Amino acid sequence: MKWTPGDRSNIEDQRGRSGLRMGAPLGIGGLLIVLLLSWFTGVDFLSLLSGGGAGSAPPSATVGTSGVATSPEEERLVDFVDAVMDDTQATWERLLGGRYQKTRAVLFRDGIQSACGFAESASGPFYCPADHKVYLDLGFFDELRNRFGASGEFAQGYVLAHEVGHHVQALTGTDDQVRRLQATRRQVRERRQVGPRRTARARTGGRRLRPATGRARGLPGRLSRRVPARVPSGVRSPVSGRTLGWPRAPRAYRRSPIARLRATRYGEAGLFHPWGKIGRMPAIGRSIPRKEGRAKVTGQARYVDDLVLPGMLHGATVRSSVVRGTIRDIRFAPGLPWDQFTIVTAADIPGRNVVALITDDQPYLASDRVNHAEEPVVLLAHPDPVMLEEGRRGVTIEIDPLPAVSSIDESLARREIIWGTDNIFKSYSVASGDVESALAAADVVVAGEYETGSQEQLYIEPNGMLAVARPEDGVSVWGSMQCPYYVHRALAGLFDLPSERIRVVQMETGGGFGGKEEYPSIIAGHAALLAWKSGRPVKLVYDRAEDMVATTKRHPSRTRHRTGVTRDGRLVAMDIDFVIDGGAYCTLSPVVLSRGTIHAPGPYFCPNTRIRGVAVATNVPPHGAFRGFGAPQSLFALERHMDRVAEAAGLAPDEFRRRNFIQTGQTSAVGQVMREPIDMNAILARALKESDYHAKKVAWAASNATSTIKKGIGFAAFMHGAGFTGSGEDHLASVVVVEATREGRVRVLAANTEIGQGTNTIFSQIAADALGISPDAIDVAQPDTASVPDSGPTVASRTCMVVGKLVETAAAGVAASLTGAGLLQPGYAPADFATACATYVDRFGALRASAQYQATPGMKWDDDRYVGDAYGSYAWAVYVAEVSVDTITYEVHVDDFVAVQEVGKVINPVLATGQIEGGVAQGIGWALYEQVSWRDGRMQNAQMTNYIMPTSMDLPPIRVLFEEVPYARGPAGAKGIGELPMDGAAPAIANAVAHATGVNVTAVPITPERLMVLMEEVTVG
Amino acid sequence: MRAFLPAYDLEAPETLDAALRLLSGGDGGWKPFAGGTDLMVLLESGKLAPGRYVSLWDIEELRGITVSEDGVAIGALTTYSDVLAHPVLRADFPLVVRAAAETGGVATQNRGTLGGNIANASPAADTPPALLVYDAELDIVSVRGTRRVPYDGFHKGYKVMDLAPDEIIRRIRLPFARRGWRQAYRKVGTRRAQAISKVCFAAAADVRDGTLHDARIAFGSVAPTVVRCHVTEHALRGRRIDPGIAAVARQALTADIAPIDDVRSTARYRMRVAGNLLVDFLLNDDNSQRPTPNSQS
């Protein structure tokens, strides 16, 4: 195609006085266009992203017709833009006739004020519907050429035609849904800014900030007051009539292949269209790369086993081989050079021989009594790890056995008392209404008993710690962990040292899933005891087998339900008996039990509810924290049971649930009035639609009759409360500090750990948006108790929602310091921030702000009666599983999985999707494959060949979809997300297997061996 | 690494002669191994008996696949990856290829060998049932000479073989004897990949005009060794393929296999599923076409 210069009537020249910039950073708008270009041309421009390319020499500056510095090359570009605009518009005029109105391309440099707000070059080309103009910085073409190798005129022409396409959308009204989407986003932002409740106190230089009014608290005004927010035609709250603001992508967007991919993979909150990103683009809601990702991928990240100190010894743990008994003697085999070893027993402990947690029952080293196999008794250290192993084999612990308890039933029978006076760590009793009368009056009563097995966390990196400990210096440890301050507290007691003499540093951590919540305190203590005695650094790293046999796992459970419903399928009574196996010591069992108990009635309203929760002792290694923390256990029982109740009531599983979902304003079983918006019906409808649930049920009813492969589909509806239960967060009173350097770099100081879930990245995004700067300018400090405040443990889905909110508040405090000092004006550009920081630091010194968690006004929790507001917010979800059951081998395979959840604002779509996919995969493992095989109180399959976690071949496509209902007390509206996906897979799969086979599945894992027995019973009976 | 490394000796000769001399040497006690895929797991976990080990990996004479008019001769060091890539094996011995595809992951397939799979003598090995169906023979070599034995009968009991301490397997011979027979292989593992089998089934049947004229049926993981089911083959020979054959097959099978409970499965499951697989093979003609999930072909 040839073109000739025209009269530039399609151009509005607003180029300023600055020269043509080369290699300006490319915003997402530009990226999106490059992506589309790649799609159309088949050339992968994105793969060239990292190349950078050699920029062409800057054109020599001359004065062009517009009176600004320019060059012949640039003027040729202007003519080119004019010609493309002219041709494109002529085409649209032919197609649309009188409906087409001409637009113009506004050329600018660096930045411009459009009717849609201030925009900078980095936004990329955009169309502003408010003034019907296309905006373009010619520097974008250099960007296309230099960074993406898209140098031809086609690429440039494509960009312009694309923007004219938006103009056509605006003219024809097809952009309505686009606007709706944008309006929803604006609502989110504005709600965040006006924040109906102040949630945390921001302190700036000791001053308390003014409570928020209608304006952003210390936030620049750049995000607000643009095009008036349009109310989306979303879901309305049944109580307030308030629109909940479900972000729904426009239909056209959902239909395009890329959009479908994105909707499937990243939820619909991922990328937005260029014209929405006026001014600086928010970091929240974008899938920016993982902060530490490069270091991990290139091997630069340092894990504890990478640490080597001069003179360092290796440590090992000698454990009991007997399940329960009295230690008679410890013998050391002759012929080994024991003088080379450092040997520690309970007698060497300088402080208290107790792992400080909830109850002081667990010793660091058993001294007279052992209560489970693999209990630590003796510690060894040696410079040579090979010799150390030989030493470990050379220690014999002689134990006189005592009778042991190996199951929940045995523990409850109390023939042998192994803990306290009754084998019970903790029990709860929660009741509302009158369950017995309601059961008696119910039209249908369904009883059921359900069991779940133990599960190993199987983080990639096994546990490990390195310690330096000397009486004159104190104790320092570096290692793999979730909760530095838990370790800190435990060490202070073990060594009887003041807290300032203890230092705990988290190294890069290869996964936790709860498995590095409490146990690292033990390994840290062991390494430190060896270091204390030897006077040398000691590294104690478990191999996989030791990690599997010795450390905590998920609590096995047994749940009994009695449920009463009316003839029309309304729940009138739920009687729930929930028991978990805590193992030999209390550890976290009371709080695991608490969460499991509160989640036991699920997302339903029932006026008469009684829940008894009991955590019992058995002689196995203590069970502990694992993603979901009791909720997956009680929700498995509930959601499997609800399918059975629905059947007994003669209703389809979905219809039964629709009649009973809890609604905004109703009261939960523990007496919490659900004030936040809930719409489980919408989530259920979307999940069933995405999975094609109803059509599949019909089709398989026919095909299953003749096939040896039986297909089934099932779902689970559930919720997960974020943050500590009840008043837990008030007691934690977490603190976060944000500080800025003279150069404008910002550091977030918090004790919350990056364990693969994305803490570093989301904290950066949250701080960046609160400060109006790039997330690249944010550093997240390595958690080190010597330098970071106690922002609480990295557990309970609290890091994003609770601690992230503190990050947002503290960062806003930094911004407020700068605006308060008159160094920044609302609407400032990112570059102004650095300038202001330099001035501030020069004038006033350190620029820091902190935020501390404050109790939510109106939230009440009664720890004694166990009633009140259990959680500030809940994430809500419906998961659908599609399975095949092979009747030859009884193997179950999950063929498809749809996960729809409402988690508040999604901070980083790729990370959030990863959390859901990972949780679902872990849930599938728990449901079908993973079985801890006990023999004489020991795990006999402590290796990955026999402890069966699913491989990628065993997993289905996991389709992750988000609904976003912002939560005022979460950063930008985010709620907790980490544990939720663990709850839904197992019951959805069990319901699907029941549908496929007709057998009543009541326990997980649904191994082929178990399913065979169930199916044979059906055949025989 | 839990093994105490000073307790191990290792030699890695580059010729067959050197290896055989070492094995026959007066001081004795040398144990040969091929790819080491099982041995390394034991070493890491501290469960490998201390002693003297000979790596055969560097001996080129033990590699290579030769095709003749009667069949193929497969060098003992032929890896699963070699098997997967060989056109004649793919065309005429699909069950061996399927077994190779279902063994471990790519790393194991690059390192694990057919000879090692036999000599490791695991009852759960994946390729031996397929080799039994094809009437494999073994060339066994020592300084004393070479002898050829049928593979059926080579395993005498749990980890007991017709193989003297100074002998190694040189090659595996497979005759072209199953052309035109229905064939099936199914590994029932604990998951779809990277699994050890709970029941491993290989079979071939000469079915014409609705009658089973001859059959080879073999199982892994259901007895102290991989087993060829002679009683079942005999009971089925000459029978019409009709629903009545199921009970005959299940009944006969109880005489051939003796499954146990272990960490991976139960005796009850193994017996039931072995029967199911056999009956499905006999009655459903299409089962040999069922896709193998992790087949690389």
Interface residues (C-beta under 8 A of the other chain):
Chain A: P385 V386 E389 E390 R393 D543 A545 T708 T887 I888 T889 Y890 E891 H893 Y929 S933 Q940 N941 Q943 T945 N946 I948 P950 T951 M953 D954 P1008 E1009 M1012 V1013 E1016
Chain B: M1 R2 A3 F4 L5 P6 V41 S45 G46 V188 T190 R191 R192 A193 Q194 A195 I196 K198 V199 V263 R264 S265 T266 R268 Y269 R272 V273 N276 L277 D280 N284 P293 N294
